[in-house]
């Protein structure tokens, strides 16, 4: 496993539900030691500043630290944990899954309770069970007092229990939280790729907090940095599985978002990315998202407005316990981003608006 892949493994295996991202930020800080100076906004978003040959334009590369997770709502008198979603979940992918509850005394492993098929009525089989009707079994029995022994409290964060794995096809990487540790990794590795090169700007690798619950860290970090250009880095949805409708596929190259419900990208910035990709012979894929958005939704409306774009890599099965990306897409996107950033001098940025 090379250093980049080890970094990816550390990122996805770190636990970071919305509002509880500090462990993931620590992985980012370790990877970027010596690359630039560190700071935080007051919500906890991580920022690494790499100065080039000019103080401006300021280029913000933003992935988000948080993963979809849950929060403890209550513990029943029998010792079963009721919980709330943090981010968008579909009930079908939650049942019977392993989870980790993060308590002040340490991690507690549990499983979301489910009925065996033998006991399901026909009408039950047609329903999607809602999360408010689910519970987590952490080993409750009549002679084991969960409340006293485990100290699980309302507000404790909960994350999927799913280790990183290289699949039989070695290009494909399986893990939780590619949404959106991959965006954080893209920002970090782009800064590392710029080491030893001259770039006519100052670049910020930003790992925002609380994206999955309303793009919150993007708003506060953009306010802190006041960027001249913003590129939100995130996963897109791969449509190369049975029943999917769309052309985006693993191994097809970086994704450029031409529309989502939170932001319409700057057209001249898209054209710059297209031209750069063509010059580097990097294939591009294009995505439109009618529901949902990225950190670009907050960055582009900062102050007087920021030329903004969202791009990243396709992933299968996002917002579940496991998703899959193609390492080749990641490497191509880093190469493309480094070249785009290297072209963003003051004259080029002024032309974007």
C-alpha positions in Angstrom: 0.0 0.0 0.0 1.6 3.3 -1.1 1.5 6.4 1.1 -1.5 8.0 -0.6 -3.6 4.8 -0.2 -2.6 4.6 3.5 -3.7 8.2 3.9 -7.0 7.3 2.3 -7.4 4.3 4.6 -6.8 6.4 7.7 -9.3 9.1 6.5 -12.2 6.7 5.9 -11.5 4.6 9.0 -11.5 7.7 11.2 -14.9 8.4 12.8 -16.5 11.7 12.1 -20.3 12.2 12.2 -21.5 15.8 11.6 -20.4 17.9 14.6 -17.8 15.4 15.7 -15.1 15.6 13.1 -12.0 16.3 15.1 -10.5 12.8 14.7 -10.6 13.2 10.9 -9.1 16.7 11.0 -6.2 15.2 12.9 -5.5 12.8 10.0 -5.5 15.8 7.6 -3.1 17.7 9.8 -0.7 14.8 10.0 -0.7 14.4 6.2 -0.1 18.1 5.6 2.7 18.8 8.1 5.4 20.9 6.4 3.2 21.7 3.5 1.5 24.9 4.9 0.2 26.6 8.0 -2.9 25.4 9.8 -5.9 27.1 11.2 -9.5 26.4 12.1 -12.8 28.3 11.8 -14.9 28.5 14.9 -17.0 25.5 13.9 -13.9 23.3 13.6 -13.3 23.3 9.8 -9.6 22.5 9.1 -7.6 24.9 6.9 -4.1 24.4 5.4 -2.7 27.5 3.7 0.0 27.1 1.1 1.5 30.3 -0.2 2.6 30.6 -3.8 4.4 33.5 -5.5 1.5 35.9 -4.8 -0.8 36.5 -1.8 -3.8 36.5 -4.1 -5.9 35.3 -5.8 -7.0 33.1 -2.9 -8.1 29.6 -4.1 -10.2 27.5 -1.8 -10.3 23.7 -2.3 -13.0 22.3 0.0 -13.9 18.8 0.9 -16.0 18.0 4.0 -14.8 16.0 7.0 -18.1 14.6 8.1 -19.8 11.4 7.1 -23.5 10.5 7.3 -24.1 9.1 10.8 -26.5 9.1 13.7 -26.9 10.4 17.2 -28.2 8.8 20.3 -31.8 10.0 21.1 -32.5 7.9 24.2 -31.9 4.6 25.9 -34.9 2.5 26.7 -35.4 1.0 30.2 -34.5 -2.4 28.6 -31.2 -1.0 27.3 -31.9 -0.5 23.6 -30.7 2.7 21.9 -33.1 4.9 20.0 -31.3 7.1 17.5 -31.6 10.0 15.0 -30.1 10.4 11.5 -27.4 12.9 10.8 -27.6 13.3 7.1 -29.6 11.6 4.5 -30.3 7.9 5.1 -32.7 5.4 3.4 -34.2 2.9 5.9 -33.4 -0.1 3.7 -29.6 0.4 4.1 -29.7 0.8 7.9 -31.3 -2.4 9.1 -29.1 -5.1 10.5 -25.9 -3.0 10.1 -23.1 -2.7 12.6 -22.6 0.7 14.2 -20.2 2.2 16.7 -21.5 4.5 19.4 -18.8 7.0 20.5 -19.2 7.5 24.3 -17.0 9.4 26.8 -15.8 6.0 28.1 -15.0 4.6 24.7 -16.5 2.9 21.6 -19.5 0.7 22.0 -20.4 -1.7 19.1 -24.0 -2.4 18.3 -26.3 -3.7 15.6 -29.5 -2.2 14.3 -32.3 -4.6 15.2 -34.3 -6.4 12.5 -36.9 -9.0 12.3 -36.1 -12.4 10.7 -38.0 -12.9 7.4 -39.9 -15.8 9.0 -41.9 -13.3 11.1 -42.6 -10.6 8.5 -46.2 -10.3 7.2 -46.7 -9.7 3.5 -47.6 -6.1 4.1 -44.4 -5.6 6.2 -42.2 -6.7 3.4 -43.4 -3.8 1.2 -42.6 -1.1 3.7 -39.4 0.8 4.3 -39.0 0.9 8.1 -38.4 4.5 9.3 -35.3 5.2 11.5 -37.5 6.5 14.3 -38.9 3.0 14.6 -35.5 1.4 14.7 -33.2 0.6 17.7 -29.6 -0.4 18.3 -28.8 -3.5 20.3 -25.6 -3.0 22.2 -25.9 -6.3 24.2 -28.8 -5.5 26.4 -30.0 -8.4 28.7 -31.9 -8.5 32.0 -28.7 -8.9 34.0 -26.6 -6.2 32.1 -27.6 -2.6 32.8 -26.7 -0.7 29.7 -27.2 2.7 31.2 -24.9 2.1 34.1 -22.3 -0.1 32.5 -21.8 1.7 29.2 -22.7 5.3 30.0 -24.4 5.9 26.6 -25.9 9.4 26.7 -28.3 11.4 24.5 -26.2 13.3 22.0 -23.5 10.7 21.6 -22.5 10.3 17.9 -22.9 7.0 16.1 -21.0 6.0 12.9 -21.0 2.9 10.6 -18.6 0.1 11.5 -17.0 -0.7 8.1 -13.2 -1.1 7.5 -11.3 -0.1 4.4 -10.6 -2.8 1.9 -8.9 -3.2 -1.5 -11.2 -5.3 -3.7 -10.3 -8.2 -6.0 -10.1 -5.6 -8.7 -7.2 -3.6 -7.1 -8.3 -0.3 -8.6 -11.5 -0.4 -6.6 -11.4 0.7 -2.9 -14.3 -0.2 -0.6 -15.0 1.7 2.6 -17.4 3.9 4.5 -17.2 7.7 4.3 -15.9 8.1 0.8 -18.5 10.8 1.0 -16.6 12.9 1.6 -13.2 11.9 2.9 -12.3 11.6 -0.8 -12.8 15.4 -1.2 -10.6 16.1 1.8 -7.9 13.8 0.3 -8.2 15.5 -3.1 -7.6 18.9 -1.4 -4.7 17.6 0.6 -3.0 15.7 -2.2 -3.3 18.7 -4.5 -1.4 20.8 -2.1 1.3 18.1 -1.8 1.4 18.0 -5.6 2.1 21.7 -5.7 5.2 21.4 -3.4 8.3 22.5 -5.2 6.3 24.2 -7.9 5.6 27.9 -8.5 1.9 28.8 -8.4 0.7 32.4 -8.8 -1.7 32.4 -5.9 -2.4 31.2 -2.3 -4.1 27.9 -2.0 -6.2 26.7 0.9 -7.0 23.0 1.4 -10.1 23.2 3.5 -11.9 20.3 5.2 -15.2 21.6 6.3 -17.5 20.4 9.1 -21.3 19.6 9.1 -21.8 19.5 5.3 -24.3 16.6 5.6 -26.6 18.7 7.8 -26.6 21.9 5.8 -23.2 22.9 4.4 -22.5 24.8 7.6 -18.7 24.6 7.7 -18.5 25.8 4.1 -20.2 29.0 5.1 -18.0 29.7 8.1 -14.7 28.8 6.4 -15.5 30.8 3.3 -16.3 33.8 5.5 -12.9 33.3 7.2 -10.9 33.0 4.0 -12.9 35.3 1.6 -11.7 33.3 -1.4 -11.4 34.6 -5.0 -12.2 31.1 -6.4 -13.8 28.1 -4.8 -13.7 24.5 -5.9 -15.9 22.1 -3.9 -14.5 18.5 -3.9 -17.0 15.7 -3.4 -18.2 12.4 -4.6 -20.6 12.0 -7.5 -23.0 9.1 -8.0 -21.8 6.4 -10.3 -24.4 5.0 -12.7 -22.6 1.9 -13.8 -24.6 -0.7 -11.8 -27.7 -2.6 -12.8 -30.9 -0.5 -13.0 -29.0 2.8 -12.8 -29.7 5.6 -15.3 -26.7 7.7 -16.3 -23.3 7.6 -17.9 -21.1 8.3 -14.9 -18.9 5.3 -14.2 -15.9 4.2 -12.1 -12.7 4.6 -14.0 -14.2 7.2 -16.3 -12.3 10.1 -15.0 -13.0 13.2 -12.8 -16.6 14.4 -12.5 -17.6 18.0 -13.1 -21.0 19.0 -11.7 -22.8 21.2 -14.2 -25.8 21.7 -11.9 -27.0 20.9 -8.5 -29.8 22.2 -6.3 -27.4 24.4 -4.3 -25.3 26.1 -6.9 -25.0 26.8 -10.6 -21.2 26.7 -11.4 -19.2 29.5 -13.0 -19.2 28.7 -16.7 -15.8 30.2 -17.4 -14.3 28.1 -14.6 -15.8 25.0 -16.1 -14.3 25.9 -19.4 -10.9 26.3 -17.8 -11.2 22.9 -16.3 -12.3 21.4 -19.6 -9.4 23.0 -21.5 -6.9 21.9 -18.9 -8.2 18.3 -19.0 -8.0 18.3 -22.8 -4.5 19.5 -22.7 -3.5 16.8 -20.2 -5.5 14.1 -22.0 -7.6 13.4 -18.9 -11.2 12.2 -19.7 -14.0 14.1 -17.9 -17.5 13.1 -16.8 -20.4 15.4 -16.2 -23.1 15.2 -13.5 -26.3 17.0 -12.8 -27.9 16.6 -9.3 -31.5 17.6 -9.0 -31.6 16.8 -5.3 -28.8 17.7 -3.0 -25.7 19.9 -3.2 -22.1 20.4 -2.2 -20.1 23.0 -0.2 -20.2 25.1 -3.4 -23.7 26.0 -2.4 -22.4 28.2 0.4 -19.0 29.2 -0.9 -20.3 30.8 -4.1 -22.6 33.2 -2.2 -19.9 34.4 0.2 -19.5 38.2 0.4 -20.0 39.6 -3.2 -20.0 36.2 -4.7 -17.2 33.7 -5.6 -16.6 32.0 -8.9 -17.2 28.4 -7.9 -17.3 24.8 -9.3 -18.0 21.4 -7.8 -16.0 18.4 -9.0 -14.7 15.1 -7.7 -14.9 11.4 -8.4 -17.8 8.9 -8.9 -18.7 6.5 -6.2 -21.1 3.6 -5.9 -23.6 3.2 -2.9 -23.0 6.6 -1.2 -24.9 7.3 2.0 -24.7 3.7 3.1 -22.3 1.7 5.3 -20.0 1.0 2.3 -19.2 2.7 -1.0 -16.7 2.1 -3.8 -14.4 4.4 -5.7 -11.7 3.8 -8.4 -8.2 4.9 -7.4 -7.5 5.9 -11.0 -10.2 8.6 -10.9 -8.7 10.0 -7.7 -5.2 10.2 -9.2 -6.4 11.9 -12.4 -8.4 14.4 -10.4 -5.4 15.4 -8.3 -3.3 15.9 -11.5 -6.1 18.0 -13.0 -6.6 20.1 -9.9 -2.9 20.9 -9.6 -2.8 22.1 -13.2 -5.9 24.2 -12.8 -4.7 25.8 -9.6 -1.3 26.5 -11.3 -3.2 28.5 -14.0 -5.2 30.7 -11.6 -3.2 33.9 -11.7 -4.8 37.3 -11.1 -5.5 38.0 -14.7 -7.2 34.6 -15.2 -9.3 35.0 -12.1 -10.4 38.5 -13.0 -11.7 37.1 -16.3 -14.0 34.6 -14.5 -16.3 37.4 -13.5 
